[in-house]
Amino acid sequence: EHGITPQGIEKEIRAGIMEQKEEIKPAQTQQEYLEEYIKELEFRVDLANRNLQFDQAVKLKEEIKKLKSLPKGKK
């Protein structure tokens, strides 16, 4: 009626995928994960102390001590 012929869209998709692959961060090593977990536990200890939950803080401190005493390669 209006003389318009439908056409498919031609778009380069691969470039976008390649850019996303470059942005992906490498997985954390087990040691890095453990260090991050210990920091989280230390934060929880502080929070427990602020909320006067001293028994919970002691348990968390004991867990931190166990994790820190592990050999570096075995964490």
DSSP file (Angstrom, degrees, kcal/mol; ACC not computed):
  #  RESIDUE AA STRUCTURE BP1 BP2  ACC     N-H-->O    O-->H-N    N-H-->O    O-->H-N    TCO  KAPPA ALPHA  PHI   PSI    X-CA   Y-CA   Z-CA
    1    1 A E              0   0    0      0, 0.0     0, 0.0     0, 0.0     0, 0.0   0.000 360.0 360.0 360.0 -47.7    0.0    0.0    0.0
    2    2 A H        -     0   0    0      2,-0.2     3,-0.1     0, 0.0     0, 0.0   0.410 360.0-113.0-102.1   1.2    2.7    2.5    1.0
    3    3 A G        +     0   0    0      1,-0.3     2,-0.5     0, 0.0     0, 0.0   0.744  68.5 142.2  76.4  23.0    5.5    0.9   -1.0
    4    4 A I        -     0   0    0      0, 0.0    -1,-0.3     0, 0.0    -2,-0.2  -0.862  36.5-157.5-101.1 127.9    7.5   -0.2    2.1
    5    5 A T        -     0   0    0     -2,-0.5     2,-0.0    -3,-0.1     0, 0.0  -0.909  21.6-121.7-104.6 124.4    9.2   -3.5    2.1
    6    6 A P        -     0   0    0      0, 0.0     2,-0.3     0, 0.0     0, 0.0  -0.367  32.5-170.5 -63.6 140.3   10.0   -5.1    5.5
    7    7 A Q        -     0   0    0     -2,-0.0     2,-0.1     0, 0.0     0, 0.0  -0.972  21.8-114.1-132.3 148.0   13.7   -5.8    6.0
    8    8 A G        -     0   0    0     -2,-0.3     2,-0.5     1,-0.1     0, 0.0  -0.400  36.0-106.4 -75.0 156.6   15.5   -7.7    8.8
    9    9 A I        -     0   0    0     -2,-0.1     2,-0.6     2,-0.0    -1,-0.1  -0.724  27.0-156.5 -86.1 130.3   17.8   -6.0   11.1
   10   10 A E        +     0   0    0     -2,-0.5     2,-0.4     2,-0.0    -1,-0.0  -0.934  26.5 159.3-108.9 114.4   21.5   -6.6   10.5
   11   11 A K        -     0   0    0     -2,-0.6     2,-0.7     0, 0.0    -2,-0.0  -0.997  43.8-119.7-140.0 139.0   23.5   -6.0   13.6
   12   12 A E        +     0   0    0     -2,-0.4     4,-0.3     1,-0.2    -2,-0.0  -0.689  35.2 169.2 -78.9 113.2   26.9   -7.1   14.8
   13   13 A I    >>  +     0   0    0     -2,-0.7     4,-1.5     2,-0.1     3,-0.6   0.793  63.0  70.9 -94.6 -33.9   26.3   -9.0   18.0
   14   14 A R  H 3> S+     0   0    0      1,-0.2     4,-2.4     2,-0.2     5,-0.2   0.832  90.8  59.7 -56.5 -38.0   29.8  -10.6   18.5
   15   15 A A  H 3> S+     0   0    0      1,-0.2     4,-2.0     2,-0.2    -1,-0.2   0.908 105.2  49.1 -61.0 -42.0   31.4   -7.3   19.4
   16   16 A G  H <> S+     0   0    0     -3,-0.6     4,-1.8    -4,-0.3    -1,-0.2   0.884 110.7  50.3 -64.9 -39.0   29.1   -6.8   22.4
   17   17 A I  H  X S+     0   0    0     -4,-1.5     4,-2.0     1,-0.2    -2,-0.2   0.914 109.4  50.8 -66.2 -42.4   29.7  -10.4   23.6
   18   18 A M  H  X S+     0   0    0     -4,-2.4     4,-1.5     1,-0.2    -1,-0.2   0.883 108.2  52.6 -64.3 -38.2   33.5  -10.0   23.4
   19   19 A E  H  X S+     0   0    0     -4,-2.0     4,-1.0     1,-0.2    -1,-0.2   0.895 108.5  50.9 -64.0 -39.4   33.4   -6.7   25.4
   20   20 A Q  H  X S+     0   0    0     -4,-1.8     4,-0.9     1,-0.2     3,-0.4   0.882 105.2  56.3 -66.6 -37.9   31.4   -8.4   28.1
   21   21 A K  H >< S+     0   0    0     -4,-2.0     3,-0.6     1,-0.2    -1,-0.2   0.873 104.7  52.9 -62.0 -36.2   33.9  -11.3   28.3
   22   22 A E  H 3< S+     0   0    0     -4,-1.5    -1,-0.2     1,-0.2    -2,-0.2   0.801 105.7  54.6 -68.9 -28.3   36.7   -8.8   29.0
   23   23 A E  H 3< S+     0   0    0     -4,-1.0     2,-0.3    -3,-0.4    -1,-0.2   0.660  81.7 106.1 -80.8 -16.5   34.7   -7.2   31.9
   24   24 A I    <<  -     0   0    0     -4,-0.9     3,-0.1    -3,-0.6    -3,-0.0  -0.477  69.5-133.9 -69.0 127.9   34.3  -10.5   33.7
   25   25 A K        -     0   0    0     -2,-0.3     3,-0.1     1,-0.1    -1,-0.1  -0.529  24.8-102.7 -81.0 147.8   36.5  -10.6   36.8
   26   26 A P        -     0   0    0      0, 0.0    -1,-0.1     0, 0.0     3,-0.1  -0.350  47.8 -91.4 -66.0 152.3   38.5  -13.8   37.4
   27   27 A A        -     0   0    0      1,-0.1     2,-0.1    -3,-0.1    -3,-0.0  -0.298  46.8-101.8 -63.9 147.4   37.2  -16.0   40.1
   28   28 A Q        -     0   0    0     -3,-0.1    -1,-0.1     1,-0.1     2,-0.1  -0.402  35.0-118.3 -68.1 144.7   38.5  -15.4   43.6
   29   29 A T     >  -     0   0    0      1,-0.1     4,-2.4    -2,-0.1     5,-0.2  -0.388  27.8-108.1 -74.7 164.4   41.1  -17.8   44.9
   30   30 A Q  H  > S+     0   0    0      1,-0.2     4,-2.3     2,-0.2     5,-0.1   0.885 121.1  52.6 -62.0 -37.8   40.3  -19.8   47.9
   31   31 A Q  H  > S+     0   0    0      2,-0.2     4,-2.4     1,-0.2    -1,-0.2   0.915 109.4  48.2 -64.4 -43.8   42.7  -17.7   50.0
   32   32 A E  H  > S+     0   0    0      1,-0.2     4,-2.1     2,-0.2    -2,-0.2   0.897 111.3  50.9 -64.2 -40.1   41.1  -14.4   48.9
   33   33 A Y  H  X S+     0   0    0     -4,-2.4     4,-2.3     1,-0.2    -1,-0.2   0.918 110.4  49.5 -62.8 -43.0   37.6  -15.8   49.6
   34   34 A L  H  X S+     0   0    0     -4,-2.3     4,-2.6     1,-0.2    -2,-0.2   0.910 109.4  50.9 -64.2 -42.4   38.8  -16.9   53.1
   35   35 A E  H  X S+     0   0    0     -4,-2.4     4,-1.9     1,-0.2    -1,-0.2   0.895 111.3  48.6 -62.2 -39.6   40.2  -13.5   53.9
   36   36 A E  H  X S+     0   0    0     -4,-2.1     4,-1.9     2,-0.2    -1,-0.2   0.893 110.7  51.1 -66.0 -39.3   37.0  -11.8   52.8
   37   37 A Y  H  X S+     0   0    0     -4,-2.3     4,-2.4     2,-0.2    -2,-0.2   0.898 108.1  52.1 -64.8 -41.4   35.0  -14.3   55.0
   38   38 A I  H  X S+     0   0    0     -4,-2.6     4,-2.5     1,-0.2    -1,-0.2   0.902 107.7  52.0 -62.7 -40.6   37.3  -13.5   58.0
   39   39 A K  H  X S+     0   0    0     -4,-1.9     4,-2.1     2,-0.2    -1,-0.2   0.901 109.0  50.8 -61.4 -40.3   36.6   -9.7   57.5
   40   40 A E  H  X S+     0   0    0     -4,-1.9     4,-2.1     2,-0.2    -2,-0.2   0.916 110.2  49.2 -63.0 -43.2   32.9  -10.5   57.4
   41   41 A L  H  X S+     0   0    0     -4,-2.4     4,-2.2     1,-0.2    -2,-0.2   0.897 108.9  52.6 -63.8 -39.7   33.2  -12.4   60.7
   42   42 A E  H  X S+     0   0    0     -4,-2.5     4,-2.1     1,-0.2    -1,-0.2   0.886 108.2  51.2 -63.4 -37.8   35.2   -9.6   62.3
   43   43 A F  H  X S+     0   0    0     -4,-2.1     4,-2.3     1,-0.2    -1,-0.2   0.909 109.3  50.6 -62.9 -41.7   32.4   -7.2   61.3
   44   44 A R  H  X S+     0   0    0     -4,-2.1     4,-2.8     2,-0.2    -2,-0.2   0.864 106.8  54.6 -65.5 -35.5   29.9   -9.5   62.9
   45   45 A V  H  X S+     0   0    0     -4,-2.2     4,-2.6     2,-0.2    -1,-0.2   0.946 109.6  47.2 -60.9 -47.7   32.0   -9.6   66.1
   46   46 A D  H  X S+     0   0    0     -4,-2.1     4,-2.2     1,-0.2    -2,-0.2   0.913 113.2  48.6 -59.7 -43.6   31.9   -5.8   66.3
   47   47 A L  H  X S+     0   0    0     -4,-2.3     4,-1.7     2,-0.2    -1,-0.2   0.907 110.4  50.6 -64.2 -42.6   28.2   -5.8   65.6
   48   48 A A  H  <>S+     0   0    0     -4,-2.8     5,-3.2     1,-0.2    -2,-0.2   0.909 110.3  50.2 -62.9 -41.7   27.5   -8.4   68.3
   49   49 A N  H ><5S+     0   0    0     -4,-2.6     3,-1.5     1,-0.2    -1,-0.2   0.906 108.7  51.8 -63.2 -40.9   29.6   -6.4   70.8
   50   50 A R  H 3<5S+     0   0    0     -4,-2.2    -1,-0.2     1,-0.3    -2,-0.2   0.837 111.1  47.9 -63.9 -31.9   27.6   -3.3   70.0
   51   51 A N  T 3<5S-     0   0    0     -4,-1.7    -1,-0.3    -5,-0.2    -2,-0.2   0.254 116.9-114.9 -93.3  12.5   24.4   -5.1   70.6
   52   52 A L  T < 5S+     0   0    0     -3,-1.5     2,-0.9     1,-0.2    -3,-0.2   0.800  72.4 138.2  60.0  31.8   25.7   -6.6   73.9
   53   53 A Q     >< +     0   0    0     -5,-3.2     4,-1.9     1,-0.2     3,-0.2  -0.607  16.9 160.0-102.8  69.5   25.6  -10.1   72.5
   54   54 A F  H  >  +     0   0    0     -2,-0.9     4,-2.3     1,-0.2    -1,-0.2   0.821  66.7  57.1 -67.9 -33.6   29.0  -11.1   74.0
   55   55 A D  H  > S+     0   0    0      1,-0.2     4,-1.8     2,-0.2    -1,-0.2   0.900 109.0  47.3 -64.2 -39.1   28.4  -14.9   73.9
   56   56 A Q  H  > S+     0   0    0     -3,-0.2     4,-2.2     2,-0.2    -2,-0.2   0.893 110.2  53.1 -66.3 -40.3   27.9  -14.6   70.1
   57   57 A A  H  X S+     0   0    0     -4,-1.9     4,-2.4     1,-0.2    -2,-0.2   0.892 107.5  51.3 -62.5 -40.4   31.0  -12.4   69.8
   58   58 A V  H  X S+     0   0    0     -4,-2.3     4,-2.2     2,-0.2    -1,-0.2   0.918 109.3  50.0 -64.5 -43.4   33.1  -15.0   71.6
   59   59 A K  H  X S+     0   0    0     -4,-1.8     4,-1.9     1,-0.2    -2,-0.2   0.911 111.9  48.2 -60.9 -42.7   31.9  -17.8   69.3
   60   60 A L  H  X S+     0   0    0     -4,-2.2     4,-2.4     1,-0.2    -1,-0.2   0.898 109.7  52.1 -65.5 -40.2   32.7  -15.7   66.2
   61   61 A K  H  X S+     0   0    0     -4,-2.4     4,-2.4     1,-0.2    -1,-0.2   0.889 108.1  52.1 -63.2 -39.0   36.2  -14.8   67.6
   62   62 A E  H  X S+     0   0    0     -4,-2.2     4,-2.1     2,-0.2    -1,-0.2   0.901 109.6  49.0 -63.7 -40.7   36.9  -18.6   68.2
   63   63 A E  H  X S+     0   0    0     -4,-1.9     4,-2.4     2,-0.2    -2,-0.2   0.906 110.5  50.4 -65.4 -41.1   35.9  -19.3   64.6
   64   64 A I  H  X S+     0   0    0     -4,-2.4     4,-2.5     1,-0.2    -2,-0.2   0.918 109.2  52.0 -61.1 -43.4   38.2  -16.5   63.3
   65   65 A K  H  X S+     0   0    0     -4,-2.4     4,-1.4     1,-0.2    -2,-0.2   0.908 109.7  49.3 -61.4 -42.4   41.0  -17.9   65.4
   66   66 A K  H  X S+     0   0    0     -4,-2.1     4,-0.6     1,-0.2    -1,-0.2   0.925 112.3  47.8 -61.5 -45.1   40.5  -21.4   63.9
   67   67 A L  H >< S+     0   0    0     -4,-2.4     3,-0.7     1,-0.2    -2,-0.2   0.883 111.7  49.3 -65.9 -38.4   40.5  -20.0   60.3
   68   68 A K  H 3< S+     0   0    0     -4,-2.5    -1,-0.2     1,-0.2    -2,-0.2   0.758 105.8  58.4 -72.5 -23.5   43.6  -17.9   60.9
   69   69 A S  H 3< S+     0   0    0     -4,-1.4    -1,-0.2    -5,-0.2    -2,-0.2   0.603  82.8 105.1 -83.0 -10.5   45.5  -20.9   62.4
   70   70 A L  S << S-     0   0    0     -3,-0.7     5,-0.1    -4,-0.6    -3,-0.0  -0.382  86.3 -96.6 -66.5 146.6   45.0  -23.0   59.2
   71   71 A P    >>  -     0   0    0      0, 0.0     3,-1.1     0, 0.0     4,-0.7  -0.337  36.5-113.1 -60.7 148.1   48.1  -23.4   57.0
   72   72 A K  G >4 S+     0   0    0      1,-0.3     3,-0.7     2,-0.2    -2,-0.1   0.863 114.1  46.0 -53.7 -43.7   48.1  -20.9   54.1
   73   73 A G  G 34 S+     0   0    0      1,-0.2    -1,-0.3     2,-0.1   -43,-0.1   0.698 110.2  53.8 -75.4 -18.9   47.7  -23.5   51.4
   74   74 A K  G <4        0   0    0     -3,-1.1    -1,-0.2     1,-0.2    -2,-0.2   0.453 360.0 360.0 -97.4  -2.0   44.9  -25.4   53.2
   75   75 A K    <<        0   0    0     -3,-0.7    -1,-0.2    -4,-0.7    -2,-0.1   0.502 360.0 360.0 -71.2 360.0   42.5  -22.4   53.7
